[in-house]
Amino acid sequence: MSTTIEPSATPPATPAPPFPSLPPAGARATTEEFWATARRHLIRYSGSDFTPAIIERAAGSEVFDSDGRAILDFTSGQMSALLGHSHPAVVEAVSRSIATLDHLFSWMLSRPVVDLAAALAATLPDPLDKVMLLSTGGESNEAAIRMAKLCTGGHEIVAFDQSYHGVTHAAGAATFSVARTGYGPVAPGNIVVPTPNAYRPLLTRDGEHDWRAELDFAFTMVDRQSVGSLAAFIAEPVLSTGGVIEPPPGYFAALKRKCEERGMLLILDEAQTGLCRTGDWYAFQRDGVVPDILTLSKTLGAGLPVSAVITSAEVEERCHERGYYFVTTHVSDPLAAAVGLAVVTVLAEHGFDRIARRRGERLRHGLLELQSRHDRIGDVRGRGLLQGVELVTDRVDKHPAERFGAEVTAACFELGLHLNIVQFPGSSSILRVAPPLTITDTELDRGLDLLDRALTTAARRA
C-alpha cells in the first residue's frame, strides 16, 4: 500500500539569511546613528556613561572627535599611552611585526621576546632578571599571585583597602577599591589592610601621620586573620586608581621586612607607575627596596596590550621545579614583544626618566599654584607625571566634593581637556593627572589653564 503526499498549496518560506546585510564598505554613520547603534549593541561595562564624543583619531598628546575638535589628553588614554598616541617607533614596530612575525604557538620563541626580556632586566636591579611576557595587567597579576602561591606553599594574599589589581579571579580578589556586591564569592584567603594615606591618616602622633604604628597595626590584623598560609603582599608603589595615594618614604622597606618575617613575597604592581612615569624607571627605586615579583603592563605597551612578570632566578627555579603553569594564547607573542622593546628603547635613548621628573615638577608647581587660588583643592600629591588633585567641600573637615569633581571633569571636557576622576567609593573626588611623557611644556601649561577655567566654571555652577 502506498501513501500519496499531496503538494502543499503554500510554498515553504525562504529561510532568512544567517546574518543581516552589512552596511556598504566605507559607509559612515551619522552622529545620531552612531549613538543609536552603540546603545543597541554595546554592553555597558562601567557604572558611568561613555564619554560624549566620537573619537576619530589620536596623535601625540591629543585626541580628535568627529567634529575635528582637539582634546588634550591628560590621562594617556587609559593611563597607558606613555609615549603619546601613534608614536613613530610604536607605529614602525607594529607595522614591521604584523607583516613578518605576529603570533606563534605558545611554546615557540622569537628574537623580540628574548630581546625584550634582556632589555627589561637591564633596567632593573638584581636579582630581577627572569621575565614572562603576557597581555594585560590583570593577567600579569594573576600570573604573579599564582607564582607566589606555588613558591611559598601558602595561599593568603594581603592588599591595601584602596588597591586595584584587575578584575579577573585572583587579581580581582586582591582588589578592594571596587564594590564586590552581587558577584558571589571571591578566591579565599584575601586579607585587607588600611592604605597609608598622609592626607587622611588612620593614626597620628603629635599631629603627624604615624605610618609606622599604622603598619604595625595592619600586620597585627594580618596575623589575626591569617590561617597560617601567607603567600604574598601585593601593592602599587603609588595607588593610582585608589586615589593617587603615595605611601610615605620608608614604608615599603618596612613592609618588605614584615613580609620577610612571615615568609611572604612582596609583589609590586607597576602597571601605571613603571617605566619612567614617576621620574624614575620604577617607582620602587625611591625606597631602595626590590620586590620579589614585579608586574608591568599599561606603560610597557604604550597603549597596546603588553604586560610582564619579572622575578628572580631563585623564585623562578623553585616554581619551575614545582610545575608552574601559566600558558595563555598570547604568552610570548612576538608582536607584543616588539612593541614593548620599542617602548623601552625609546625611553632609554631619550632619557625619559629625567624628562618625566622635570615635566612632573612643572606640572606639580602648576597644580600647587591652582590650589593657592581654588579653595576646593584640598591636596595635591603624586610623583613625576602621575599627580592627584583631591577636591573637598572644606579644607578643614576634608569632606570629599564628589559632585563638584564630576562637574569639574565635565567642564574640562567642554573646554577641550580630558581629565579622569576616579569613580570608585572613597576616591571619586580625586582628579588623576597623567599626561603622556612626550607632552610639551606648552601643552602642560595649556592643560593647567583649562583646568583653572573648569574649576572656576564648576564653582560658579555650584
DRENDO-1510 file (C-alpha; in Angstrom, 1 decimal, always signed):
<recs>
REC; n; res; u; v; w
REC; 1; MET; +0.0; +0.0; +0.0 .
REC; 2; SER; +1.5; +3.4; -0.9 .
REC; 3; THR; +0.8; +6.8; +0.5 .
REC; 4; THR; +0.5; +9.8; -1.7 .
REC; 5; ILE; +1.6; +13.1; -0.3 .
REC; 6; GLU; -0.3; +16.0; -1.8 .
REC; 7; PRO; +1.7; +19.1; -2.7 .
REC; 8; SER; +1.3; +22.0; -0.3 .
REC; 9; ALA; -0.8; +24.8; -1.6 .
REC; 10; THR; +1.6; +27.2; +0.2 .
REC; 11; PRO; +5.2; +27.1; -0.8 .
REC; 12; PRO; +7.7; +26.9; +2.0 .
REC; 13; ALA; +9.1; +30.2; +3.3 .
REC; 14; THR; +12.5; +31.2; +2.1 .
REC; 15; PRO; +14.9; +30.8; +5.1 .
REC; 16; ALA; +16.3; +34.1; +6.4 .
REC; 17; PRO; +20.0; +34.7; +5.8 .
REC; 18; PRO; +22.1; +33.8; +8.7 .
REC; 19; PHE; +23.4; +37.3; +9.1 .
REC; 20; PRO; +21.8; +40.7; +8.3 .
REC; 21; SER; +23.3; +42.6; +5.5 .
REC; 22; LEU; +26.2; +44.7; +6.5 .
REC; 23; PRO; +26.4; +48.4; +5.6 .
REC; 24; PRO; +28.4; +49.2; +2.4 .
REC; 25; ALA; +32.2; +49.4; +2.8 .
REC; 26; GLY; +33.2; +52.9; +3.7 .
REC; 27; ALA; +29.7; +53.9; +4.8 .
REC; 28; ARG; +29.8; +56.5; +7.6 .
REC; 29; ALA; +27.0; +56.6; +10.2 .
REC; 30; THR; +25.7; +60.0; +11.3 .
REC; 31; THR; +26.2; +61.0; +14.9 .
REC; 32; GLU; +22.6; +60.0; +15.8 .
REC; 33; GLU; +23.0; +56.6; +14.0 .
REC; 34; PHE; +26.4; +56.0; +15.8 .
REC; 35; TRP; +24.9; +56.5; +19.3 .
REC; 36; ALA; +21.7; +54.6; +18.4 .
REC; 37; THR; +23.9; +51.7; +17.3 .
REC; 38; ALA; +26.1; +52.0; +20.4 .
REC; 39; ARG; +23.1; +51.9; +22.7 .
REC; 40; ARG; +21.7; +48.9; +20.8 .
REC; 41; HIS; +24.7; +46.7; +20.7 .
REC; 42; LEU; +27.3; +47.6; +23.4 .
REC; 43; ILE; +27.5; +46.1; +26.8 .
REC; 44; ARG; +27.9; +48.8; +29.4 .
REC; 45; TYR; +31.0; +47.7; +31.3 .
REC; 46; SER; +31.2; +50.6; +33.8 .
REC; 47; GLY; +28.9; +52.3; +36.2 .
REC; 48; SER; +29.3; +55.6; +34.4 .
REC; 49; ASP; +28.3; +56.7; +30.9 .
REC; 50; PHE; +30.6; +56.7; +27.9 .
REC; 51; THR; +32.4; +59.9; +27.1 .
REC; 52; PRO; +30.1; +62.0; +25.0 .
REC; 53; ALA; +32.2; +62.2; +21.9 .
REC; 54; ILE; +33.0; +60.1; +18.9 .
REC; 55; ILE; +36.8; +59.8; +18.7 .
REC; 56; GLU; +38.1; +59.6; +15.2 .
REC; 57; ARG; +41.9; +59.7; +15.6 .
REC; 58; ALA; +44.7; +60.4; +18.1 .
REC; 59; ALA; +48.1; +61.9; +17.7 .
REC; 60; GLY; +50.7; +62.9; +20.3 .
REC; 61; SER; +49.0; +64.4; +23.3 .
REC; 62; GLU; +45.7; +65.0; +21.6 .
REC; 63; VAL; +42.6; +63.0; +20.5 .
REC; 64; PHE; +40.2; +64.4; +17.9 .
REC; 65; ASP; +36.5; +63.9; +17.8 .
REC; 66; SER; +34.1; +63.7; +14.8 .
REC; 67; ASP; +33.8; +67.5; +14.7 .
REC; 68; GLY; +37.5; +67.9; +14.3 .
REC; 69; ARG; +37.9; +69.2; +17.9 .
REC; 70; ALA; +41.3; +68.6; +19.5 .
REC; 71; ILE; +41.0; +67.3; +23.1 .
REC; 72; LEU; +44.2; +67.4; +25.2 .
REC; 73; ASP; +44.7; +64.0; +26.7 .
REC; 74; PHE; +45.7; +64.3; +30.4 .
REC; 75; THR; +45.0; +60.6; +31.0 .
REC; 76; SER; +47.3; +59.0; +28.4 .
REC; 77; GLY; +44.4; +57.0; +27.1 .
REC; 78; GLN; +43.6; +54.5; +29.8 .
REC; 79; MET; +46.7; +55.6; +31.7 .
REC; 80; SER; +48.7; +53.7; +29.1 .
REC; 81; ALA; +49.8; +55.8; +26.1 .
REC; 82; LEU; +53.1; +56.6; +27.8 .
REC; 83; LEU; +54.7; +58.0; +24.6 .
REC; 84; GLY; +51.6; +59.7; +23.4 .
REC; 85; HIS; +49.4; +58.5; +20.6 .
REC; 86; SER; +50.8; +57.0; +17.4 .
REC; 87; HIS; +54.4; +57.4; +18.4 .
REC; 88; PRO; +56.6; +56.7; +15.3 .
REC; 89; ALA; +58.6; +54.0; +17.0 .
REC; 90; VAL; +55.5; +52.1; +18.1 .
REC; 91; VAL; +53.9; +52.5; +14.6 .
REC; 92; GLU; +57.0; +51.1; +13.0 .
REC; 93; ALA; +57.3; +48.2; +15.4 .
REC; 94; VAL; +53.6; +47.2; +14.8 .
REC; 95; SER; +53.8; +47.6; +11.0 .
REC; 96; ARG; +57.0; +45.6; +10.8 .
REC; 97; SER; +55.9; +42.8; +13.1 .
REC; 98; ILE; +52.4; +42.4; +11.8 .
REC; 99; ALA; +53.9; +41.9; +8.4 .
REC; 100; THR; +56.6; +39.4; +9.4 .
REC; 101; LEU; +56.0; +37.9; +12.8 .
REC; 102; ASP; +52.8; +38.4; +14.7 .
REC; 103; HIS; +51.7; +35.4; +16.7 .
REC; 104; LEU; +53.1; +32.0; +17.4 .
REC; 105; PHE; +52.4; +28.7; +19.2 .
REC; 106; SER; +52.9; +29.4; +22.9 .
REC; 107; TRP; +55.9; +27.2; +23.2 .
REC; 108; MET; +57.8; +28.8; +20.4 .
REC; 109; LEU; +60.3; +31.7; +21.0 .
REC; 110; SER; +61.3; +34.6; +18.8 .
REC; 111; ARG; +64.0; +37.2; +18.9 .
REC; 112; PRO; +61.7; +40.1; +20.1 .
REC; 113; VAL; +60.7; +38.1; +23.1 .
REC; 114; VAL; +64.2; +37.3; +24.2 .
REC; 115; ASP; +65.4; +40.8; +23.4 .
REC; 116; LEU; +62.7; +42.5; +25.4 .
REC; 117; ALA; +63.3; +40.2; +28.4 .
REC; 118; ALA; +67.0; +41.2; +28.3 .
REC; 119; ALA; +66.2; +44.9; +27.9 .
REC; 120; LEU; +63.9; +44.9; +30.9 .
REC; 121; ALA; +66.4; +43.0; +33.0 .
REC; 122; ALA; +69.0; +45.6; +32.1 .
REC; 123; THR; +66.8; +48.4; +33.6 .
REC; 124; LEU; +66.2; +46.6; +36.9 .
REC; 125; PRO; +68.4; +45.9; +40.0 .
REC; 126; ASP; +69.5; +42.4; +40.9 .
REC; 127; PRO; +68.1; +39.8; +41.3 .
REC; 128; LEU; +65.1; +40.7; +39.0 .
REC; 129; ASP; +66.2; +39.0; +35.7 .
REC; 130; LYS; +63.6; +36.4; +34.8 .
REC; 131; VAL; +60.7; +37.7; +32.6 .
REC; 132; MET; +57.4; +36.3; +31.3 .
REC; 133; LEU; +55.5; +38.4; +28.7 .
REC; 134; LEU; +51.7; +38.5; +28.7 .
REC; 135; SER; +48.9; +40.8; +27.5 .
REC; 136; THR; +47.2; +42.7; +30.3 .
REC; 137; GLY; +47.8; +44.0; +33.8 .
REC; 138; GLY; +45.1; +41.7; +35.3 .
REC; 139; GLU; +46.7; +38.8; +33.6 .
REC; 140; SER; +50.2; +39.6; +34.8 .
REC; 141; ASN; +48.9; +39.9; +38.4 .
REC; 142; GLU; +47.1; +36.6; +38.1 .
REC; 143; ALA; +50.4; +35.0; +37.0 .
REC; 144; ALA; +52.4; +36.7; +39.8 .
REC; 145; ILE; +49.9; +35.7; +42.5 .
REC; 146; ARG; +49.9; +32.1; +41.1 .
REC; 147; MET; +53.7; +32.1; +41.2 .
REC; 148; ALA; +53.8; +33.4; +44.8 .
REC; 149; LYS; +51.4; +30.8; +46.0 .
REC; 150; LEU; +53.3; +28.0; +44.4 .
REC; 151; CYS; +56.7; +29.3; +45.5 .
REC; 152; THR; +55.7; +29.7; +49.2 .
REC; 153; GLY; +53.2; +27.0; +49.5 .
REC; 154; GLY; +50.7; +29.5; +51.0 .
REC; 155; HIS; +47.5; +30.8; +49.6 .
REC; 156; GLU; +46.7; +34.0; +51.5 .
REC; 157; ILE; +47.2; +37.4; +49.7 .
REC; 158; VAL; +47.3; +40.7; +51.5 .
REC; 159; ALA; +46.4; +44.0; +49.8 .
REC; 160; PHE; +45.5; +47.6; +50.6 .
REC; 161; ASP; +41.9; +48.7; +51.1 .
REC; 162; GLN; +42.3; +51.1; +48.2 .
REC; 163; SER; +44.0; +48.5; +45.9 .
REC; 164; TYR; +43.3; +47.9; +42.3 .
REC; 165; HIS; +45.0; +45.0; +40.6 .
REC; 166; GLY; +42.4; +43.9; +38.0 .
REC; 167; VAL; +39.0; +42.3; +37.6 .
REC; 168; THR; +39.8; +38.6; +37.0 .
REC; 169; HIS; +39.9; +35.8; +39.6 .
REC; 170; ALA; +42.9; +36.3; +41.9 .
REC; 171; ALA; +43.6; +39.9; +40.8 .
REC; 172; GLY; +40.0; +40.9; +41.4 .
REC; 173; ALA; +40.1; +39.2; +44.8 .
REC; 174; ALA; +43.1; +41.3; +45.8 .
REC; 175; THR; +41.3; +44.5; +44.6 .
REC; 176; PHE; +39.4; +46.4; +47.3 .
REC; 177; SER; +38.7; +49.8; +45.7 .
REC; 178; VAL; +35.8; +48.3; +43.7 .
REC; 179; ALA; +32.5; +47.1; +45.1 .
REC; 180; ARG; +32.1; +43.3; +45.2 .
REC; 181; THR; +28.4; +43.2; +45.7 .
REC; 182; GLY; +26.4; +40.8; +43.5 .
REC; 183; TYR; +29.2; +38.6; +42.1 .
REC; 184; GLY; +29.4; +35.8; +44.7 .
REC; 185; PRO; +32.4; +34.5; +46.5 .
REC; 186; VAL; +35.9; +35.6; +45.5 .
REC; 187; ALA; +39.1; +33.5; +45.8 .
REC; 188; PRO; +39.6; +32.5; +49.5 .
REC; 189; GLY; +42.4; +33.8; +51.6 .
REC; 190; ASN; +42.4; +37.5; +50.8 .
REC; 191; ILE; +43.3; +39.9; +53.7 .
REC; 192; VAL; +42.8; +43.7; +53.6 .
REC; 193; VAL; +44.9; +46.3; +55.5 .
REC; 194; PRO; +44.5; +50.1; +55.6 .
REC; 195; THR; +46.1; +52.2; +52.9 .
REC; 196; PRO; +48.7; +54.6; +54.4 .
REC; 197; ASN; +47.2; +58.0; +53.3 .
REC; 198; ALA; +49.0; +61.0; +54.8 .
REC; 199; TYR; +46.1; +63.3; +53.8 .
REC; 200; ARG; +43.6; +61.1; +55.7 .
REC; 201; PRO; +45.7; +59.2; +58.2 .
REC; 202; LEU; +44.3; +56.4; +60.3 .
REC; 203; LEU; +46.8; +57.1; +63.2 .
REC; 204; THR; +48.6; +60.3; +64.1 .
REC; 205; ARG; +51.2; +61.3; +66.6 .
REC; 206; ASP; +51.8; +64.9; +67.5 .
REC; 207; GLY; +49.6; +65.8; +64.6 .
REC; 208; GLU; +51.7; +63.9; +62.1 .
REC; 209; HIS; +50.8; +60.7; +60.2 .
REC; 210; ASP; +52.2; +57.8; +62.3 .
REC; 211; TRP; +52.6; +55.3; +59.5 .
REC; 212; ARG; +54.9; +53.0; +61.4 .
REC; 213; ALA; +52.2; +52.5; +64.1 .
REC; 214; GLU; +49.7; +52.1; +61.3 .
REC; 215; LEU; +51.8; +49.4; +59.6 .
REC; 216; ASP; +52.3; +47.6; +62.9 .
REC; 217; PHE; +48.5; +47.7; +63.5 .
REC; 218; ALA; +47.9; +46.4; +59.9 .
REC; 219; PHE; +50.1; +43.4; +60.4 .
REC; 220; THR; +48.6; +42.7; +63.8 .
REC; 221; MET; +45.4; +42.4; +61.9 .
REC; 222; VAL; +47.0; +40.3; +59.2 .
REC; 223; ASP; +48.3; +37.8; +61.8 .
REC; 224; ARG; +44.9; +37.6; +63.4 .
REC; 225; GLN; +43.1; +37.0; +60.1 .
REC; 226; SER; +45.7; +34.5; +58.7 .
REC; 227; VAL; +45.2; +30.8; +59.0 .
REC; 228; GLY; +49.0; +30.3; +58.8 .
REC; 229; SER; +49.2; +30.2; +55.0 .
REC; 230; LEU; +50.5; +33.7; +54.0 .
REC; 231; ALA; +51.9; +33.9; +50.4 .
REC; 232; ALA; +52.3; +37.5; +49.4 .
REC; 233; PHE; +51.5; +41.1; +49.8 .
REC; 234; ILE; +50.6; +42.8; +46.5 .
REC; 235; ALA; +50.7; +46.6; +46.2 .
REC; 236; GLU; +51.2; +49.5; +43.8 .
REC; 237; PRO; +54.0; +51.9; +44.8 .
REC; 238; VAL; +51.6; +54.7; +44.2 .
REC; 239; LEU; +47.9; +53.6; +44.4 .
REC; 240; SER; +46.7; +55.2; +41.2 .
REC; 241; THR; +43.1; +54.1; +40.8 .
REC; 242; GLY; +42.7; +54.1; +44.6 .
REC; 243; GLY; +43.2; +57.9; +44.6 .
REC; 244; VAL; +46.9; +58.6; +43.7 .
REC; 245; ILE; +48.0; +57.8; +47.2 .
REC; 246; GLU; +51.7; +57.6; +47.8 .
REC; 247; PRO; +52.9; +55.7; +50.9 .
REC; 248; PRO; +55.5; +57.7; +52.8 .
REC; 249; PRO; +59.2; +57.3; +52.2 .
REC; 250; GLY; +60.4; +54.2; +54.1 .
REC; 251; TYR; +57.1; +52.5; +54.1 .
REC; 252; PHE; +57.9; +49.8; +51.5 .
REC; 253; ALA; +61.2; +49.0; +53.1 .
REC; 254; ALA; +59.4; +48.4; +56.4 .
REC; 255; LEU; +56.7; +46.5; +54.6 .
REC; 256; LYS; +59.3; +44.2; +52.9 .
REC; 257; ARG; +60.7; +43.4; +56.4 .
REC; 258; LYS; +57.2; +42.5; +57.6 .
REC; 259; CYS; +56.8; +40.1; +54.7 .
REC; 260; GLU; +60.2; +38.5; +55.2 .
REC; 261; GLU; +59.5; +37.9; +58.8 .
REC; 262; ARG; +56.4; +35.8; +57.8 .
REC; 263; GLY; +57.9; +34.1; +54.8 .
REC; 264; MET; +55.8; +36.1; +52.4 .
REC; 265; LEU; +56.8; +37.5; +49.0 .
REC; 266; LEU; +56.3; +41.2; +48.0 .
REC; 267; ILE; +54.7; +41.7; +44.7 .
REC; 268; LEU; +54.8; +45.3; +43.3 .
REC; 269; ASP; +52.3; +46.1; +40.6 .
REC; 270; GLU; +53.8; +49.0; +38.5 .
REC; 271; ALA; +51.1; +49.0; +35.8 .
REC; 272; GLN; +50.8; +52.7; +36.0 .
REC; 273; THR; +54.0; +53.8; +37.7 .
REC; 274; GLY; +56.6; +51.8; +35.9 .
REC; 275; LEU; +58.9; +52.8; +33.0 .
REC; 276; CYS; +59.7; +56.4; +33.9 .
REC; 277; ARG; +56.3; +57.9; +34.6 .
REC; 278; THR; +57.2; +58.9; +38.2 .
REC; 279; GLY; +60.6; +60.3; +37.3 .
REC; 280; ASP; +62.4; +57.0; +38.0 .
REC; 281; TRP; +62.4; +54.0; +35.8 .
REC; 282; TYR; +60.4; +52.3; +38.6 .
REC; 283; ALA; +58.6; +53.9; +41.5 .
REC; 284; PHE; +60.0; +51.4; +44.0 .
REC; 285; GLN; +63.5; +52.8; +43.4 .
REC; 286; ARG; +62.7; +55.8; +45.7 .
REC; 287; ASP; +62.5; +53.4; +48.7 .
REC; 288; GLY; +65.6; +51.4; +47.9 .
REC; 289; VAL; +63.6; +48.2; +48.1 .
REC; 290; VAL; +63.5; +45.4; +45.5 .
REC; 291; PRO; +60.3; +43.4; +45.2 .
REC; 292; ASP; +60.3; +39.6; +44.9 .
REC; 293; ILE; +58.0; +39.8; +41.9 .
REC; 294; LEU; +57.3; +42.9; +39.7 .
REC; 295; THR; +54.4; +43.3; +37.3 .
REC; 296; LEU; +54.3; +45.7; +34.4 .
REC; 297; SER; +51.5; +46.4; +31.9 .
REC; 298; LYS; +49.9; +49.6; +30.8 .
REC; 299; THR; +53.0; +51.7; +30.2 .
REC; 300; LEU; +55.0; +48.8; +28.7 .
REC; 301; GLY; +52.8; +48.7; +25.6 .
REC; 302; ALA; +52.4; +52.5; +25.4 .
REC; 303; GLY; +48.7; +51.9; +24.6 .
REC; 304; LEU; +48.9; +48.4; +23.2 .
REC; 305; PRO; +48.2; +45.2; +25.3 .
REC; 306; VAL; +51.6; +44.1; +26.6 .
REC; 307; SER; +52.5; +43.1; +30.1 .
REC; 308; ALA; +55.3; +41.3; +32.0 .
REC; 309; VAL; +56.0; +39.4; +35.2 .
REC; 310; ILE; +59.6; +39.7; +36.4 .
REC; 311; THR; +61.2; +37.8; +39.3 .
REC; 312; SER; +64.5; +36.3; +40.5 .
REC; 313; ALA; +66.2; +33.2; +39.3 .
REC; 314; GLU; +65.6; +31.7; +42.7 .
REC; 315; VAL; +61.8; +32.2; +42.7 .
REC; 316; GLU; +61.6; +31.1; +39.0 .
REC; 317; GLU; +63.6; +27.9; +39.7 .
REC; 318; ARG; +61.5; +27.0; +42.7 .
REC; 319; CYS; +58.3; +27.5; +40.7 .
REC; 320; HIS; +59.6; +25.6; +37.8 .
REC; 321; GLU; +60.6; +22.6; +40.0 .
REC; 322; ARG; +57.0; +22.6; +41.3 .
REC; 323; GLY; +55.5; +22.6; +37.8 .
REC; 324; TYR; +54.5; +26.2; +37.4 .
REC; 325; TYR; +51.9; +26.5; +34.6 .
REC; 326; PHE; +50.6; +29.7; +33.2 .
REC; 327; VAL; +50.2; +29.2; +29.4 .
REC; 328; THR; +47.9; +31.6; +27.7 .
REC; 329; THR; +47.1; +32.1; +24.0 .
REC; 330; HIS; +49.3; +35.2; +23.8 .
REC; 331; VAL; +52.2; +34.4; +26.1 .
REC; 332; SER; +55.5; +35.4; +24.5 .
REC; 333; ASP; +53.8; +36.8; +21.4 .
REC; 334; PRO; +56.4; +38.4; +19.1 .
REC; 335; LEU; +54.2; +41.4; +18.1 .
REC; 336; ALA; +53.6; +42.4; +21.7 .
REC; 337; ALA; +57.3; +41.9; +22.5 .
REC; 338; ALA; +58.4; +44.1; +19.5 .
REC; 339; VAL; +56.2; +46.9; +20.8 .
REC; 340; GLY; +57.5; +46.6; +24.3 .
REC; 341; LEU; +61.1; +46.6; +23.1 .
REC; 342; ALA; +60.4; +49.7; +21.0 .
REC; 343; VAL; +59.0; +51.5; +24.1 .
REC; 344; VAL; +61.9; +50.5; +26.4 .
REC; 345; THR; +64.4; +51.5; +23.7 .
REC; 346; VAL; +62.8; +55.0; +23.2 .
REC; 347; LEU; +62.7; +55.6; +27.0 .
REC; 348; ALA; +66.4; +54.7; +27.4 .
REC; 349; GLU; +67.7; +56.5; +24.3 .
REC; 350; HIS; +65.9; +59.8; +25.2 .
REC; 351; GLY; +66.3; +59.7; +29.0 .
REC; 352; PHE; +62.6; +59.9; +29.7 .
REC; 353; ASP; +63.1; +59.3; +33.4 .
REC; 354; ARG; +64.8; +62.7; +33.6 .
REC; 355; ILE; +62.2; +64.3; +31.2 .
REC; 356; ALA; +59.3; +62.9; +33.4 .
REC; 357; ARG; +61.0; +64.3; +36.5 .
REC; 358; ARG; +61.4; +67.7; +35.0 .
REC; 359; ARG; +57.9; +67.9; +33.5 .
REC; 360; GLY; +56.5; +66.5; +36.6 .
REC; 361; GLU; +58.0; +69.3; +38.6 .
REC; 362; ARG; +56.4; +71.8; +36.2 .
REC; 363; LEU; +53.0; +70.1; +36.5 .
REC; 364; ARG; +53.2; +69.9; +40.3 .
REC; 365; HIS; +54.2; +73.6; +40.5 .
REC; 366; GLY; +51.2; +74.5; +38.3 .
REC; 367; LEU; +48.8; +72.4; +40.4 .
REC; 368; LEU; +50.0; +73.9; +43.7 .
REC; 369; GLU; +49.5; +77.3; +42.2 .
REC; 370; LEU; +45.9; +76.4; +41.3 .
REC; 371; GLN; +45.5; +75.1; +44.9 .
REC; 372; SER; +46.5; +78.5; +46.2 .
REC; 373; ARG; +43.6; +80.1; +44.3 .
REC; 374; HIS; +40.9; +77.4; +44.5 .
REC; 375; ASP; +39.8; +76.5; +48.0 .
REC; 376; ARG; +38.1; +73.3; +46.8 .
REC; 377; ILE; +41.6; +71.8; +46.1 .
REC; 378; GLY; +42.4; +70.1; +49.4 .
REC; 379; ASP; +45.5; +68.2; +48.4 .
REC; 380; VAL; +48.0; +67.8; +45.6 .
REC; 381; ARG; +50.1; +64.7; +45.6 .
REC; 382; GLY; +52.0; +62.2; +43.4 .
REC; 383; ARG; +55.3; +61.9; +41.6 .
REC; 384; GLY; +56.5; +62.8; +38.2 .
REC; 385; LEU; +53.8; +62.8; +35.6 .
REC; 386; LEU; +51.3; +61.0; +37.9 .
REC; 387; GLN; +49.6; +63.6; +40.1 .
REC; 388; GLY; +46.4; +63.6; +42.1 .
REC; 389; VAL; +44.2; +66.5; +43.0 .
REC; 390; GLU; +41.8; +65.9; +45.8 .
REC; 391; LEU; +38.7; +68.1; +45.8 .
REC; 392; VAL; +36.9; +68.8; +49.1 .
REC; 393; THR; +33.9; +70.9; +50.2 .
REC; 394; ASP; +36.0; +72.4; +53.0 .
REC; 395; ARG; +39.7; +72.1; +53.7 .
REC; 396; VAL; +39.1; +71.8; +57.5 .
REC; 397; ASP; +36.7; +68.9; +57.5 .
REC; 398; LYS; +38.1; +67.5; +54.2 .
REC; 399; HIS; +34.7; +66.2; +53.1 .
REC; 400; PRO; +35.0; +64.8; +49.6 .
REC; 401; ALA; +33.5; +67.0; +46.9 .
REC; 402; GLU; +32.2; +64.2; +44.7 .
REC; 403; ARG; +29.6; +66.1; +42.8 .
REC; 404; PHE; +31.9; +69.1; +42.3 .
REC; 405; GLY; +34.5; +66.7; +40.9 .
REC; 406; ALA; +32.1; +65.4; +38.4 .
REC; 407; GLU; +31.2; +69.0; +37.4 .
REC; 408; VAL; +34.9; +69.9; +37.0 .
REC; 409; THR; +35.6; +66.9; +34.7 .
REC; 410; ALA; +32.6; +67.8; +32.6 .
REC; 411; ALA; +33.7; +71.4; +32.4 .
REC; 412; CYS; +37.2; +70.3; +31.4 .
REC; 413; PHE; +35.8; +68.2; +28.6 .
REC; 414; GLU; +33.7; +71.1; +27.3 .
REC; 415; LEU; +36.8; +73.2; +27.2 .
REC; 416; GLY; +38.9; +70.6; +25.4 .
REC; 417; LEU; +40.7; +68.7; +28.2 .
REC; 418; HIS; +40.2; +65.1; +29.0 .
REC; 419; LEU; +40.8; +64.6; +32.7 .
REC; 420; ASN; +40.0; +61.5; +34.7 .
REC; 421; ILE; +38.3; +61.4; +38.0 .
REC; 422; VAL; +38.4; +58.1; +39.9 .
REC; 423; GLN; +34.8; +56.7; +40.1 .
REC; 424; PHE; +35.1; +54.3; +43.0 .
REC; 425; PRO; +33.9; +54.7; +46.6 .
REC; 426; GLY; +36.3; +56.7; +48.7 .
REC; 427; SER; +38.2; +58.2; +45.7 .
REC; 428; SER; +35.5; +59.8; +43.5 .
REC; 429; SER; +36.6; +63.3; +44.3 .
REC; 430; ILE; +40.2; +62.9; +43.1 .
REC; 431; LEU; +41.4; +64.1; +39.8 .
REC; 432; ARG; +44.1; +61.8; +38.3 .
REC; 433; VAL; +46.5; +63.7; +36.1 .
REC; 434; ALA; +48.8; +61.6; +33.9 .
REC; 435; PRO; +49.6; +63.1; +30.5 .
REC; 436; PRO; +52.0; +61.3; +28.1 .
REC; 437; LEU; +55.7; +61.7; +28.9 .
REC; 438; THR; +56.1; +63.2; +25.4 .
REC; 439; ILE; +53.8; +66.2; +26.3 .
REC; 440; THR; +55.4; +69.6; +25.7 .
REC; 441; ASP; +55.7; +72.4; +28.3 .
REC; 442; THR; +53.3; +74.4; +26.2 .
REC; 443; GLU; +50.7; +71.6; +26.3 .
REC; 444; LEU; +51.2; +71.2; +30.0 .
REC; 445; ASP; +50.6; +74.9; +30.6 .
REC; 446; ARG; +47.5; +74.8; +28.3 .
REC; 447; GLY; +46.1; +71.9; +30.3 .
REC; 448; LEU; +46.6; +73.7; +33.6 .
REC; 449; ASP; +44.9; +76.8; +32.2 .
REC; 450; LEU; +41.9; +74.7; +31.0 .
REC; 451; LEU; +41.7; +73.1; +34.5 .
REC; 452; ASP; +41.8; +76.5; +36.1 .
REC; 453; ARG; +38.9; +77.7; +33.9 .
REC; 454; ALA; +37.0; +74.4; +34.6 .
REC; 455; LEU; +37.4; +74.8; +38.4 .
REC; 456; THR; +36.1; +78.4; +38.1 .
REC; 457; THR; +33.2; +77.3; +35.9 .
REC; 458; ALA; +32.2; +74.5; +38.3 .
REC; 459; ALA; +32.4; +76.7; +41.3 .
REC; 460; ARG; +30.0; +79.2; +39.7 .
REC; 461; ARG; +27.6; +76.4; +38.9 .
REC; 462; ALA; +27.7; +75.0; +42.4 .
</recs>
